[in-house]
Amino acid sequence: MGPTGGKNQTAQTTRQGRVAAVVMAVSGVLAIVAPWLTNIIGLPIRFEMLLYLIALAGFAWALVVTYQIWRKRRDN
């Protein structure tokens, strides 16, 4: 690993953390506004459940990414 290898790895880890944070925030907002959004548009309840599942998938993805970041930092 060269002299900039550690900095590049840190920048990549930081970027992954930021993306995970954005996904968590968007998932949370989606879960909160799902009932309001489906009511305003007049969609059936199944679309609200679909939005909840999308938010849940976002939370699960962010959990996996943050676990990978934690493991990577722990190994260094």
PEBEL-V160722 format. One line per field, one symbol per residue. phi: phi as a letter, one per 30 degrees, with the letter a starting at -180 (. if undefined). A space follows every 50 residues. Layout:
phi = ???
//
This chain:
phi = .ddcddddddddddddddddddddddddddddcedddddddidddddddd dddddddddddddddddddddddddd
//
